[in-house]
């Protein structure tokens, strides 16, 4: 497995990419009707809920000393995969 910094940086970068994908939806919601705003707020809550545990795990990785970070990294990778799937599903559901 890559070193800890590379791993954390990669996951953080991916989270930032997903957040950037939400920006056009956020703008559309601000300019749109109430229904669009409500739908975006629901989407934003879903994304926040999905990424919060990942951010916590990344902090644990950063704080962990020694080689134990590799054990946490596996769980973090799995959690991030699940979060990405939830985000993709939410975006599809709220943008249809």
Protein Blocks (a to p, Z undefined) as FASTA:
>chain_A
ZZfklmmmmmmmmmmmmmmmmmmmmmmmmmmcfklmmmmmmmmmmmmmmmmmmmmmmmmm
mmpgcjllmmmmmmmmmmmmmmmmmmmmmmmmmmZZ
